[in-house]
Amino acid sequence: MIRYPSFIIFFLIVFVAISLYQIKYLITQKELELSVINKNIIRTETDLNILKAELSYLKRPKRIENLAKNKLELREISAIDIWDLQHLVDVTKSITESNVK
């Protein structure tokens, strides 16, 4: 009578031991995955900070002004370039009248 319960207890202990080993193995794998993900997050944040610094350098107004003058051949707005609002209304009326005829 004592043999059967001892076999059941033995197999139960073996089952629990194997289950604990599997759980420990799975937790170790998840910890490794987590460390890789954390490293990727840190690297991405570092890259993002570098890109923000580069963007702020590229968006400097003085740099954009030099590019506009040298590459696009733009010039500063002078007083002659600013029109009176009434003059614009007259020009648009003349354009619409010529299109109607």
The first five atom37 places (N, CA, C, CB, O) and aatype in JSON, in Angstrom:
{
  "aatype": [12, 9, 1, 18, 14, 15, 13, 9, 9, 13, 13, 10, 9, 19, 13, 19, 0, 9, 15, 10, 18, 5, 9, 11, 18, 10, 9, 16, 5, 11, 6, 10, 6, 10, 15, 19, 9, 2, 11, 2, 9, 9, 1, 16, 6, 16, 3, 10, 2, 9, 10, 11, 0, 6, 10, 15, 18, 10, 11, 1, 14, 11, 1, 9, 6, 2, 10, 0, 11, 2, 11, 10, 6, 10, 1, 6, 9, 15, 0, 9, 3, 9, 17, 3, 10, 5, 8, 10, 19, 3, 19, 16, 11, 15, 9, 16, 6, 15, 2, 19, 11],
  "atom_mask": [
    [1, 1, 1, 1, 1],
    [1, 1, 1, 1, 1],
    [1, 1, 1, 1, 1],
    [1, 1, 1, 1, 1],
    [1, 1, 1, 1, 1],
    [1, 1, 1, 1, 1],
    [1, 1, 1, 1, 1],
    [1, 1, 1, 1, 1],
    [1, 1, 1, 1, 1],
    [1, 1, 1, 1, 1],
    [1, 1, 1, 1, 1],
    [1, 1, 1, 1, 1],
    [1, 1, 1, 1, 1],
    [1, 1, 1, 1, 1],
    [1, 1, 1, 1, 1],
    [1, 1, 1, 1, 1],
    [1, 1, 1, 1, 1],
    [1, 1, 1, 1, 1],
    [1, 1, 1, 1, 1],
    [1, 1, 1, 1, 1],
    [1, 1, 1, 1, 1],
    [1, 1, 1, 1, 1],
    [1, 1, 1, 1, 1],
    [1, 1, 1, 1, 1],
    [1, 1, 1, 1, 1],
    [1, 1, 1, 1, 1],
    [1, 1, 1, 1, 1],
    [1, 1, 1, 1, 1],
    [1, 1, 1, 1, 1],
    [1, 1, 1, 1, 1],
    [1, 1, 1, 1, 1],
    [1, 1, 1, 1, 1],
    [1, 1, 1, 1, 1],
    [1, 1, 1, 1, 1],
    [1, 1, 1, 1, 1],
    [1, 1, 1, 1, 1],
    [1, 1, 1, 1, 1],
    [1, 1, 1, 1, 1],
    [1, 1, 1, 1, 1],
    [1, 1, 1, 1, 1],
    [1, 1, 1, 1, 1],
    [1, 1, 1, 1, 1],
    [1, 1, 1, 1, 1],
    [1, 1, 1, 1, 1],
    [1, 1, 1, 1, 1],
    [1, 1, 1, 1, 1],
    [1, 1, 1, 1, 1],
    [1, 1, 1, 1, 1],
    [1, 1, 1, 1, 1],
    [1, 1, 1, 1, 1],
    [1, 1, 1, 1, 1],
    [1, 1, 1, 1, 1],
    [1, 1, 1, 1, 1],
    [1, 1, 1, 1, 1],
    [1, 1, 1, 1, 1],
    [1, 1, 1, 1, 1],
    [1, 1, 1, 1, 1],
    [1, 1, 1, 1, 1],
    [1, 1, 1, 1, 1],
    [1, 1, 1, 1, 1],
    [1, 1, 1, 1, 1],
    [1, 1, 1, 1, 1],
    [1, 1, 1, 1, 1],
    [1, 1, 1, 1, 1],
    [1, 1, 1, 1, 1],
    [1, 1, 1, 1, 1],
    [1, 1, 1, 1, 1],
    [1, 1, 1, 1, 1],
    [1, 1, 1, 1, 1],
    [1, 1, 1, 1, 1],
    [1, 1, 1, 1, 1],
    [1, 1, 1, 1, 1],
    [1, 1, 1, 1, 1],
    [1, 1, 1, 1, 1],
    [1, 1, 1, 1, 1],
    [1, 1, 1, 1, 1],
    [1, 1, 1, 1, 1],
    [1, 1, 1, 1, 1],
    [1, 1, 1, 1, 1],
    [1, 1, 1, 1, 1],
    [1, 1, 1, 1, 1],
    [1, 1, 1, 1, 1],
    [1, 1, 1, 1, 1],
    [1, 1, 1, 1, 1],
    [1, 1, 1, 1, 1],
    [1, 1, 1, 1, 1],
    [1, 1, 1, 1, 1],
    [1, 1, 1, 1, 1],
    [1, 1, 1, 1, 1],
    [1, 1, 1, 1, 1],
    [1, 1, 1, 1, 1],
    [1, 1, 1, 1, 1],
    [1, 1, 1, 1, 1],
    [1, 1, 1, 1, 1],
    [1, 1, 1, 1, 1],
    [1, 1, 1, 1, 1],
    [1, 1, 1, 1, 1],
    [1, 1, 1, 1, 1],
    [1, 1, 1, 1, 1],
    [1, 1, 1, 1, 1],
    [1, 1, 1, 1, 1]
  ],
  "atom_positions": [
    [[0.81, -1.19, 0.0], [0.0, 0.0, 0.0], [0.85, 1.26, 0.0], [-0.92, 0.0, 1.18], [0.46, 2.29, -0.56]],
    [[1.98, 1.18, 0.61], [2.81, 2.37, 0.7], [3.5, 2.65, -0.63], [3.85, 2.22, 1.81], [3.9, 3.8, -0.87]],
    [[3.66, 1.7, -1.48], [4.4, 1.88, -2.73], [3.68, 2.82, -3.68], [4.63, 0.53, -3.4], [4.32, 3.68, -4.28]],
    [[2.38, 2.68, -3.84], [1.67, 3.51, -4.81], [1.69, 5.0, -4.47], [0.25, 3.03, -4.94], [1.95, 5.81, -5.35]],
    [[1.42, 5.39, -3.27], [1.51, 6.82, -2.95], [2.93, 7.35, -3.1], [1.01, 7.09, -1.53], [3.12, 8.5, -3.48]],
    [[3.92, 6.54, -2.8], [5.3, 7.02, -2.94], [5.65, 7.24, -4.41], [6.29, 6.03, -2.29], [6.4, 8.17, -4.73]],
    [[5.13, 6.4, -5.32], [5.36, 6.64, -6.75], [4.66, 7.91, -7.21], [4.86, 5.44, -7.58], [5.21, 8.68, -8.0]],
    [[3.48, 8.13, -6.73], [2.74, 9.34, -7.1], [3.47, 10.57, -6.58], [1.3, 9.3, -6.53], [3.59, 11.57, -7.3]],
    [[3.95, 10.51, -5.36], [4.69, 11.65, -4.8], [6.0, 11.86, -5.57], [4.99, 11.42, -3.3], [6.38, 13.0, -5.85]],
    [[6.67, 10.76, -5.91], [7.92, 10.87, -6.68], [7.67, 11.53, -8.04], [8.55, 9.47, -6.88], [8.39, 12.45, -8.43]],
    [[6.66, 11.06, -8.77], [6.36, 11.65, -10.08], [5.87, 13.09, -9.94], [5.31, 10.81, -10.81], [6.15, 13.93, -10.8]],
    [[5.17, 13.39, -8.88], [4.74, 14.75, -8.63], [5.94, 15.67, -8.38], [3.77, 14.79, -7.43], [5.98, 16.79, -8.89]],
    [[6.91, 15.19, -7.61], [8.12, 15.98, -7.36], [8.91, 16.18, -8.65], [9.01, 15.29, -6.31], [9.42, 17.28, -8.89]],
    [[9.02, 15.16, -9.47], [9.72, 15.27, -10.76], [8.99, 16.25, -11.66], [9.85, 13.89, -11.45], [9.62, 17.07, -12.33]],
    [[7.68, 16.17, -11.7], [6.89, 17.09, -12.52], [7.07, 18.54, -12.07], [5.39, 16.71, -12.47], [7.25, 19.43, -12.9]],
    [[7.04, 18.77, -10.77], [7.23, 20.13, -10.24], [8.63, 20.62, -10.55], [6.98, 20.15, -8.71], [8.81, 21.79, -10.89]],
    [[9.64, 19.76, -10.44], [11.02, 20.15, -10.73], [11.19, 20.54, -12.2], [11.98, 19.0, -10.36], [11.81, 21.56, -12.52]],
    [[10.64, 19.74, -13.08], [10.72, 20.04, -14.52], [9.95, 21.32, -14.83], [10.17, 18.86, -15.37], [10.41, 22.13, -15.63]],
    [[8.81, 21.51, -14.23], [8.02, 22.72, -14.45], [8.77, 23.96, -13.97], [6.66, 22.61, -13.73], [8.8, 24.97, -14.67]],
    [[9.38, 23.89, -12.79], [10.16, 25.02, -12.29], [11.35, 25.34, -13.19], [10.65, 24.72, -10.88], [11.67, 26.5, -13.41]],
    [[11.99, 24.3, -13.71], [13.11, 24.52, -14.63], [12.63, 25.23, -15.91], [13.79, 23.18, -14.99], [13.28, 26.15, -16.38]],
    [[11.52, 24.79, -16.45], [10.98, 25.41, -17.66], [10.59, 26.87, -17.39], [9.75, 24.63, -18.17], [10.86, 27.74, -18.22]],
    [[9.98, 27.12, -16.26], [9.59, 28.5, -15.92], [10.82, 29.38, -15.78], [8.77, 28.53, -14.61], [10.85, 30.5, -16.28]],
    [[11.86, 28.86, -15.09], [13.1, 29.61, -14.94], [13.74, 29.89, -16.3], [14.09, 28.85, -14.03], [14.23, 30.99, -16.54]],
    [[13.73, 28.91, -17.18], [14.3, 29.09, -18.52], [13.53, 30.15, -19.31], [14.29, 27.75, -19.29], [14.13, 31.0, -19.96]],
    [[12.2, 30.1, -19.25], [11.39, 31.09, -19.96], [11.6, 32.5, -19.4], [9.9, 30.7, -19.88], [11.66, 33.46, -20.17]],
    [[11.71, 32.62, -18.09], [11.95, 33.92, -17.48], [13.31, 34.46, -17.89], [11.85, 33.83, -15.95], [13.44, 35.66, -18.15]],
    [[14.31, 33.61, -17.95], [15.65, 34.04, -18.38], [15.61, 34.53, -19.83], [16.66, 32.87, -18.25], [16.23, 35.54, -20.16]],
    [[14.88, 33.82, -20.68], [14.76, 34.25, -22.08], [14.06, 35.6, -22.18], [14.0, 33.19, -22.9], [14.47, 36.46, -22.95]],
    [[13.0, 35.79, -21.41], [12.27, 37.07, -21.42], [13.15, 38.2, -20.89], [10.98, 36.97, -20.59], [13.07, 39.32, -21.4]],
    [[13.97, 37.93, -19.88], [14.89, 38.96, -19.38], [15.92, 39.35, -20.43], [15.59, 38.46, -18.11], [16.27, 40.52, -20.55]],
    [[16.4, 38.38, -21.19], [17.34, 38.69, -22.28], [16.67, 39.53, -23.36], [17.9, 37.38, -22.89], [17.25, 40.49, -23.87]],
    [[15.44, 39.16, -23.71], [14.7, 39.95, -24.69], [14.47, 41.37, -24.19], [13.36, 39.28, -25.01], [14.58, 42.34, -24.95]],
    [[14.15, 41.49, -22.91], [13.92, 42.81, -22.32], [15.19, 43.66, -22.34], [13.42, 42.66, -20.88], [15.12, 44.85, -22.62]],
    [[16.32, 43.06, -22.06], [17.57, 43.82, -22.09], [17.9, 44.28, -23.51], [18.73, 42.99, -21.53], [18.41, 45.38, -23.69]],
    [[17.62, 43.45, -24.5], [17.86, 43.85, -25.89], [16.93, 44.99, -26.28], [17.65, 42.66, -26.85], [17.35, 45.94, -26.93]],
    [[15.68, 44.91, -25.87], [14.71, 45.97, -26.17], [15.11, 47.27, -25.49], [13.29, 45.55, -25.73], [15.03, 48.34, -26.09]],
    [[15.56, 47.18, -24.23], [16.0, 48.39, -23.52], [17.21, 49.03, -24.2], [16.33, 48.06, -22.06], [17.31, 50.25, -24.28]],
    [[18.14, 48.2, -24.67], [19.3, 48.73, -25.4], [18.86, 49.43, -26.68], [20.31, 47.6, -25.73], [19.39, 50.49, -27.02]],
    [[17.9, 48.84, -27.37], [17.38, 49.46, -28.6], [16.7, 50.79, -28.29], [16.4, 48.51, -29.31], [16.83, 51.75, -29.05]],
    [[15.97, 50.84, -27.19], [15.29, 52.09, -26.81], [16.32, 53.17, -26.51], [14.37, 51.86, -25.58], [16.17, 54.31, -26.95]],
    [[17.35, 52.82, -25.77], [18.39, 53.8, -25.43], [19.09, 54.28, -26.69], [19.41, 53.21, -24.44], [19.34, 55.47, -26.85]],
    [[19.4, 53.35, -27.6], [20.08, 53.74, -28.85], [19.17, 54.63, -29.69], [20.48, 52.48, -29.66], [19.63, 55.6, -30.29]],
    [[17.88, 54.31, -29.74], [16.94, 55.12, -30.51], [16.8, 56.51, -29.91], [15.58, 54.44, -30.58], [16.74, 57.5, -30.65]],
    [[16.74, 56.61, -28.59], [16.65, 57.92, -27.95], [17.91, 58.75, -28.22], [16.44, 57.77, -26.44], [17.82, 59.95, -28.44]],
    [[19.07, 58.1, -28.2], [20.32, 58.8, -28.5], [20.31, 59.3, -29.94], [21.54, 57.88, -28.26], [20.68, 60.45, -30.21]],
    [[19.89, 58.45, -30.86], [19.81, 58.86, -32.27], [18.81, 60.0, -32.45], [19.41, 57.67, -33.15], [19.05, 60.92, -33.24]],
    [[17.71, 59.95, -31.72], [16.7, 61.0, -31.81], [17.25, 62.33, -31.31], [15.46, 60.6, -31.0], [17.0, 63.37, -31.9]],
    [[18.01, 62.29, -30.22], [18.63, 63.52, -29.71], [19.63, 64.09, -30.7], [19.31, 63.26, -28.37], [19.72, 65.3, -30.87]],
    [[20.39, 63.22, -31.35], [21.35, 63.68, -32.36], [20.61, 64.3, -33.53], [22.24, 62.51, -32.85], [21.02, 65.35, -34.03]],
    [[19.53, 63.67, -33.98], [18.76, 64.22, -35.09], [18.12, 65.56, -34.74], [17.68, 63.24, -35.51], [18.05, 66.45, -35.58]],
    [[17.66, 65.71, -33.49], [17.1, 66.99, -33.07], [18.17, 68.08, -33.1], [16.49, 66.88, -31.66], [17.9, 69.21, -33.51]],
    [[19.38, 67.74, -32.66], [20.47, 68.72, -32.68], [20.83, 69.09, -34.12], [21.7, 68.16, -31.96], [21.07, 70.27, -34.41]],
    [[20.87, 68.12, -35.01], [21.17, 68.41, -36.41], [20.07, 69.26, -37.04], [21.34, 67.1, -37.2], [20.35, 70.18, -37.8]],
    [[18.83, 68.96, -36.71], [17.72, 69.73, -37.26], [17.76, 71.17, -36.77], [16.38, 69.09, -36.88], [17.53, 72.1, -37.55]],
    [[18.05, 71.37, -35.5], [18.14, 72.75, -35.0], [19.3, 73.48, -35.66], [18.31, 72.76, -33.48], [19.21, 74.69, -35.88]],
    [[20.38, 72.77, -35.98], [21.49, 73.41, -36.7], [21.06, 73.79, -38.11], [22.72, 72.46, -36.75], [21.38, 74.88, -38.59]],
    [[20.34, 72.91, -38.76], [19.92, 73.18, -40.15], [18.85, 74.25, -40.23], [19.4, 71.9, -40.8], [18.73, 74.92, -41.26]],
    [[18.07, 74.45, -39.17], [16.98, 75.42, -39.2], [17.41, 76.82, -38.74], [15.85, 74.94, -38.34], [16.55, 77.69, -38.57]],
    [[18.7, 77.04, -38.54], [19.15, 78.35, -38.1], [18.77, 79.4, -39.15], [20.68, 78.36, -37.85], [18.99, 79.18, -40.34]],
    [[18.19, 80.53, -38.73], [17.76, 81.55, -39.69], [18.91, 82.12, -40.52], [17.06, 82.68, -38.95], [18.73, 82.39, -41.71]],
    [[20.07, 82.32, -39.92], [21.2, 82.88, -40.65], [21.64, 81.93, -41.76], [22.38, 83.16, -39.7], [21.96, 82.37, -42.86]],
    [[21.64, 80.62, -41.49], [22.03, 79.64, -42.5], [21.02, 79.61, -43.64], [22.15, 78.24, -41.87], [21.39, 79.55, -44.81]],
    [[19.72, 79.66, -43.29], [18.69, 79.64, -44.32], [18.77, 80.9, -45.17], [17.28, 79.5, -43.69], [18.56, 80.86, -46.38]],
    [[19.06, 82.03, -44.53], [19.19, 83.28, -45.27], [20.36, 83.2, -46.25], [19.38, 84.46, -44.31], [20.23, 83.64, -47.39]],
    [[21.48, 82.66, -45.83], [22.63, 82.52, -46.73], [22.31, 81.57, -47.89], [23.86, 82.0, -45.96], [22.7, 81.84, -49.02]],
    [[21.61, 80.49, -47.61], [21.23, 79.57, -48.69], [20.28, 80.24, -49.68], [20.57, 78.31, -48.12], [20.4, 80.06, -50.89]],
    [[19.35, 81.01, -49.15], [18.38, 81.68, -50.03], [19.09, 82.7, -50.92], [17.28, 82.37, -49.19], [18.74, 82.84, -52.09]],
    [[20.06, 83.4, -50.38], [20.77, 84.4, -51.18], [21.7, 83.75, -52.2], [21.57, 85.33, -50.27], [21.74, 84.16, -53.36]],
    [[22.45, 82.74, -51.76], [23.48, 82.17, -52.63], [22.94, 81.13, -53.6], [24.56, 81.54, -51.79], [23.26, 81.17, -54.79]],
    [[22.13, 80.22, -53.14], [21.68, 79.12, -53.99], [20.42, 79.47, -54.78], [21.42, 77.89, -53.15], [20.31, 79.13, -55.96]],
    [[19.48, 80.14, -54.13], [18.22, 80.45, -54.8], [18.21, 81.83, -55.45], [17.09, 80.36, -53.82], [17.27, 82.19, -56.16]],
    [[19.26, 82.59, -55.19], [19.4, 83.94, -55.71], [18.22, 84.83, -55.34], [19.55, 83.9, -57.23], [17.73, 85.61, -56.15]],
    [[17.76, 84.7, -54.11], [16.7, 85.55, -53.61], [17.33, 86.81, -53.03], [15.85, 84.81, -52.54], [18.51, 86.84, -52.7]],
    [[16.54, 87.83, -52.92], [17.05, 89.08, -52.35], [16.08, 89.55, -51.27], [17.23, 90.17, -53.44], [14.95, 89.06, -51.17]],
    [[16.54, 90.49, -50.48], [15.7, 91.01, -49.41], [14.57, 91.85, -50.0], [16.52, 91.82, -48.41], [14.71, 92.41, -51.09]],
    [[13.47, 91.95, -49.27], [12.33, 92.74, -49.73], [12.65, 94.21, -49.55], [11.03, 92.35, -48.96], [13.07, 94.65, -48.47]],
    [[12.45, 94.96, -50.61], [12.68, 96.4, -50.52], [11.33, 97.12, -50.48], [13.55, 96.91, -51.72], [10.27, 96.5, -50.63]],
    [[11.38, 98.42, -50.27], [10.15, 99.2, -50.19], [9.41, 99.22, -51.53], [10.45, 100.63, -49.75], [8.19, 99.37, -51.55]],
    [[10.11, 99.06, -52.62], [9.48, 99.05, -53.94], [8.63, 97.78, -54.12], [10.54, 99.14, -55.05], [7.62, 97.8, -54.82]],
    [[9.06, 96.69, -53.48], [8.35, 95.42, -53.62], [7.01, 95.41, -52.89], [9.21, 94.29, -53.11], [6.14, 94.6, -53.22]],
    [[6.82, 96.27, -51.92], [5.58, 96.3, -51.15], [4.59, 97.2, -51.89], [5.83, 96.82, -49.69], [4.87, 98.37, -52.16]],
    [[3.43, 96.62, -52.21], [2.43, 97.35, -52.97], [1.34, 97.87, -52.05], [1.83, 96.48, -54.06], [1.15, 97.38, -50.93]],
    [[0.65, 98.86, -52.55], [-0.51, 99.37, -51.84], [-1.69, 98.42, -52.12], [-0.85, 100.84, -52.27], [-1.79, 97.88, -53.22]],
    [[-2.55, 98.22, -51.16], [-3.68, 97.31, -51.31], [-4.62, 97.77, -52.43], [-4.44, 97.19, -50.0], [-5.16, 96.94, -53.16]],
    [[-4.82, 99.06, -52.57], [-5.69, 99.58, -53.62], [-5.1, 99.27, -55.0], [-5.89, 101.1, -53.46], [-5.84, 98.99, -55.94]],
    [[-3.78, 99.32, -55.1], [-3.13, 99.0, -56.37], [-3.39, 97.53, -56.74], [-1.61, 99.27, -56.28], [-3.62, 97.22, -57.91]],
    [[-3.36, 96.64, -55.76], [-3.65, 95.22, -56.04], [-5.09, 95.02, -56.47], [-3.37, 94.37, -54.81], [-5.36, 94.2, -57.34]],
    [[-6.01, 95.74, -55.87], [-7.42, 95.64, -56.25], [-7.6, 96.11, -57.69], [-8.32, 96.47, -55.29], [-8.31, 95.48, -58.46]],
    [[-6.95, 97.23, -58.05], [-7.05, 97.74, -59.42], [-6.49, 96.74, -60.43], [-6.32, 99.07, -59.54], [-7.06, 96.55, -61.5]],
    [[-5.38, 96.12, -60.1], [-4.76, 95.16, -61.02], [-5.66, 93.95, -61.2], [-3.37, 94.72, -60.49], [-5.83, 93.48, -62.32]],
    [[-6.23, 93.44, -60.13], [-7.1, 92.27, -60.26], [-8.37, 92.59, -61.04], [-7.47, 91.72, -58.89], [-8.89, 91.74, -61.76]],
    [[-8.89, 93.82, -60.89], [-10.06, 94.22, -61.67], [-9.73, 94.27, -63.16], [-10.58, 95.58, -61.2], [-10.52, 93.83, -63.99]],
    [[-8.57, 94.82, -63.49], [-8.2, 94.91, -64.9], [-7.97, 93.51, -65.49], [-6.93, 95.78, -65.06], [-8.28, 93.28, -66.66]],
    [[-7.45, 92.62, -64.7], [-7.22, 91.24, -65.2], [-8.55, 90.55, -65.42], [-6.34, 90.41, -64.19], [-8.73, 89.88, -66.44]],
    [[-9.49, 90.69, -64.5], [-10.78, 90.02, -64.66], [-11.58, 90.64, -65.8], [-11.57, 90.1, -63.35], [-12.32, 89.93, -66.49]],
    [[-11.43, 91.96, -66.0], [-12.14, 92.61, -67.11], [-11.58, 92.14, -68.45], [-12.03, 94.13, -67.0], [-12.34, 91.97, -69.4]],
    [[-10.28, 91.94, -68.54], [-9.69, 91.5, -69.8], [-10.06, 90.05, -70.09], [-8.15, 91.66, -69.78], [-10.18, 89.67, -71.25]],
    [[-10.25, 89.24, -69.05], [-10.65, 87.86, -69.24], [-12.12, 87.74, -69.64], [-10.41, 87.07, -67.97], [-12.49, 86.81, -70.36]],
    [[-12.95, 88.67, -69.21], [-14.37, 88.66, -69.53], [-14.6, 89.02, -70.99], [-15.14, 89.63, -68.62], [-15.46, 88.44, -71.65]],
    [[-13.83, 89.96, -71.5], [-14.01, 90.43, -72.89], [-13.58, 89.4, -73.84], [-13.27, 91.7, -73.15], [-13.66, 89.61, -75.05]]
  ]
}
